Each structure stands twice: as structure tokens, then as C-alpha cells.
């Protein structure tokens, strides 16, 4: 079977739409349709149910898709291993990180890594930690920043750094003079929170579910700077890592009591081959984040 046709077939199955799949593949819709028809002719099987509005896979198509995913994954792993023979002069790392962590933890590490290995390309994908973990499992990412205190049977990880989640408040807020606050006190305030799927939101969700508390959420975002702006404007208070507001004269990070620790790890799919480039990047992150914490 032709690998290109299998790849086209997998993209079509993923999008569920000829037009979308063709756009993502950068080919004409007619070329995609022809490729799928030739694949069906080669196999002498109908793979797709076609209607005017949508398409779906036949039972035979579902079987082929399952094997196609394995085949394409094996090809990708083979390419990575063969790339190793060239050393660290080239390569691509698909790396995922939450927006806040990417903005405040990664710039130094990315700069140093690029200087040491200018031929290696790093593609950074932003999402919440829960989404990133799923992207690792799906094979969409090589590496991702994830919570180091969570176990996942399909993901291996190594610890990078430890911190504590704090409340983010304006400097003239009633909590600003406090040495710490409780989650109960926090949840009674108007809240500006990161969206579901982000680790800074998970803690609040867990507390509210356990204590049957309905949080008073006024605003949600996945953009750290927008969250800080909303807190400055007194729309509500939020959660943050202390580094997020360390140099902001209008905001203050107040620790929780009891403390809410955060273990930051870098993870990869346990069944995937970890390239030398990826291993070098992990090592860089370990050293850089460790140095940042000791500054």
C-alpha cells in the first residue's frame, strides 16, 4: 500500500470532511478524492460512506484506520531513529506547554538550546496540561510540560521544578496584607480563573467538588497577561505561580494555607522513541529550571 494514500486516508478520517482534509494536506479536494478511490480499488473494499453533507468510515475503513495509525507511527519512529545517525545537527521537536509556563519558564532554556543546537527546530504548542497529556498519548507531541505529581500509564516523565500555587490579588485587596489565605476564603471571592484543563484551575475545581462549593467565576481565560489585567481591574482574584507577578507592582501572590504544591515535569509517551535531540532538550530544561529556582 502507498504510504501517502494511507496518510491522506488518516487525515480524512481525522477531519471527517474532504474539504477540511484537503486544506490541511495542502492539496486539491479532487486529488484527495482520487487518492482515496485508488486506495479502495487497490484493496477492493469500500472504506468510506459518502453523503452530500458528511462522510463516515465503513467497518472495513475502521479496521484500516487502526492499522494505518500503527504504520504511520512506526514510520515516524523509524525516521527519528535514522535522524540520530546525523547527530544533533538537525531535527524537529514538537513540544507542548501551558501558556503561563511557556512565557515565564521557557525563554532562557529555549534561547540556550537554540545557541547550542541551531539546526534543531522546536515547534511549541500551547494547551492546558490535561490536553497536552492526551496529545502525548495520541503521538501529536514528542515532549510536553505536565504535572509531575500525576501518574499516567502511557506517559513517562521526569521532574523539572517545584513551586506553590498562590492567590493573585491587587495590592490594595483585603488579602494583600495577609501572609496566607485558605481555599475556602478564596472561593468566596469573585474569581478570574484559567479555563478547565489548566492545572491552576484543577485545584479550585477539586476543592469545590469535594466541598460542594459553587465558585463565583466572573471571567475565564487561558492567557496569563489577560488574567493579570482582569485582576488589576478588580474584576476578581485568581490563581498564579509567584513568578507570574514577581515584578508587577500592582499585583501580589498570597500563599494558600495549607500550601498547594505544584510539581512540574516533562513527559513523553512511554512507547515512543525519544530522540537524542529530545533527550538533549530535556537535559537543558532540567538544568535551566533548576538554576532559575536557585537564583
N, C-alpha and C positions, 0 to 999 in steps of 0.2 A: 504493500500500500504506500501511496505517496504521502510523505510527511507533511507537505504543505497543505494537501487536501484535508488531512486529519486535523491540522491546526485550524484551518478555516472552519471545519465542522465543529470543533470545540468552541470557537468564538461565537458561532451561530447559536449553538446550544446555550451558551452563557447569556447572550443578549436576548434570545428568543425572537429576534427580528432581523430580517435580511438587510434592511436599510441601516440599522444601527451597527450590525456586524461589519458590513461593507465599509462604513465610515471609519470604524475603529481599525480595520485592517488596511485602510488606505487604498482600496480597490473599488472598481465599479460593481454595482449590485449584480449586473449581468454576469460578470466574471465569477462572482461568488456563487451565483445560481448554477452556472455551468460546472464549476468545480464540484459542487455537491451532487449534481446529476451524474457526473463521471464516476464519483465515488460509489454512488448507488448502482451504476451499471457494472462497475468492477466487482462489487460484492454480490450483485444480483439480488439485492434486497432493498426494500423501501425503508429509508431511515427517518423521513420527515413527513408529517401530516401537514399539508399546506392548505390554508384558507386565505380569504382576502384580508382578514384583519390580523391573524396571528398564525404562528407555526408551533408545532409540538413534536417531540420525538416519538417515534413508534417504539414498541418493545425492543425491536432489533436495534434501533437508534440508541436506546438507553444502554444496552449491552456494549455497543461500540464506544459510547462516550466513556463508560467506566474504564475500558481498556485504553482508550485514547489518552486519558489523563495520566495513566501509568506510563505509557510510551513516551509522551511529551516530557514528563518529569524525568524519566531516565535519560532522555536525550540532553536535557538541560544539565543534569548532573555530570554526564559524560563531557560536555563542553567545558564545564567548570574544572574538572579534573585535568583535562588536556591543557587548559589555560595555565595550570600550575607549572607545566613544563617550560613556560616562558618566564617564570619567576614573577616578581612583583612589578613588572614594567607596564602591565596593562591589566584591565579587568573592570568589572562593574559590580557594585554592591548596592542592592536595594534595601534600604534601611528605613525603619519606621520609628516615629517618636511623637508623643503628645506635643502640642504647640508650645505649652509653657516650658517643658523640659528642653525642647529643641532650642528655644530662644535664649534660655538662661544657662544651660549646662553645656551645650554643644559647640558654640562658636570657636573656643580655643582649641578643642580637640580636632575639629574639622580643619581648622587652619594648619595646625601642626601636621596632621596626617597628609594633607594635600602637599605641603612642602616636602615631606619625606618621600611621598609616592605620587608624583604629579601625573603619572599615567593612569592612575586608578580613578574611575568615575564613581561618585557616590550620589545615588538618587534618594532624596529624603521624602518620605511620605508621611503626612500628618494625619493622626487619628487618635481616638481615645485608646487607653490600654486594653480594654476588652476587645475592641475591633482589631487592634494590632495583633493580639494573640491569635485571633481567628485567621488573620491574613498570613501569619506564620504557618499555621496548620494547613492552609489552602495552598501554600507554596508561592504566595504572591510576594513575600519578603524573604531576604536572607537573614536579616537581623532586625531586632526591634527592642526599644526600651519598654520594659514591662515591670510590673510589681514583683519584687524579689521574694515576697512573703506568700506568694500563691504557687501552688503546685499544679502542674498540668501534665498529664500522662504523655502527651505528644510533643512537649516542649522542654528543652534543657535550657538552663540559664546559669549565669554567674553573677554574683553580687557586685555592684559598682559603687554604690554610695548609700548612706543612711541619713535621714533627715526627719523632721517632725512637721506634721500638718498644723497650721495655725489659723486663727481667725484674722481676716483682713478688714481693718476698720479705719475710718477717718481719724486723724489725730485729735479732733475735738469731740469724738464719740464718747459716751459714758464708759465704754470698755477700755478706752485708750490708756487710762491711768492704772488699769489692773495688771497684776503680774500674771494672771491666768483667768480663764473662764471655763465653765462647763459646757458640754454639748447641749444640755437642757436650756441653759441661758441663751446660747447661740440660736437654737431653733425657734425661740420665742420672738426673735427679731425679724424684720423684713429682710429677705435674703436675695443675694445676687450670686448665682451658682454656675459652675461649669455644667455642661449638659450630661445626661446619662451616658455611661460608658467611660467617663473620666474618673481616675482614682480619687481626685479631690471631691467628687460627687458621691462616690460609692460609700464613703464613711458616713455621710449625712443620711443617705438612703437607708443604710443598715440600722443606724440608730433610730430613725423614725419608724421603721418597720417593727423593730423589737419593742419599742415603747409606745406604739400606736399613736404617734405624733404626726400631725398634718403640718408640714413645713409651710411657712408663709413666703412662697417664692414670687418675687416681683420681676425677675429678669434672669434669662439663661443665655449663655454664650459658650463657645469654645475658644474665644480669643482672649488671651491674658490681658492685653492692653485695654480692651473694651471693658472687661470686668473691673479693672482698676479704675477706669474712668467713671463707671457707674457707682462705685463705692465712694470715690471723691465727691460725686454729686449727691451723695446721701440717698441714693435710690434704695440701698440696702447694704448689708455687710456680707462678706463672702469668705471662702477658704483660700489659703495660699500656702506656698512654701516661703519661709522667711526671706530667702534670696530674692523673691519676686518684688518685695517692697523695701529692700535694704537701703536703697539710695533715693527713696521717694519721700520728700519732706512732708507730704500731705497724708501719708498712709502709715499704718503701724501694724505689725504682726503680733498678735497676742496668743501665747501658747494655750493649749487646752489642758484641763486637769480632769481626769487623768490624761497623760500625754497620748497623742495619736502618732505612733511612729510610722515612717514610710521607708521601706527598703526598695531601693531602685536597682533593677537588674537588667542585663541584656540577654535576650533569649533568641533561640533558633530552633527550628524543627528538628527533633531528635533523630529522625530518619534521614535527614538531608546531609549531604557532604558539605562540610564547612571549609571553604577555600582558604588558601594561605593569605589572600588579601583580607578576607573576613576575619581571620584569626588575628592578623596584624591590627585591624581596626578595633577589635575587642580589647587587645592589649593597650592600644593608645587610649581608649576610653577609660580603662581601669586606672592607668597612670595619671591621666589628666584630671579626672574627677576626684581621685584621692588627693592630689595636690591642691585642688580647689578647696576641699574640705579642711585642709590643714593650714590654709592661708589665714 
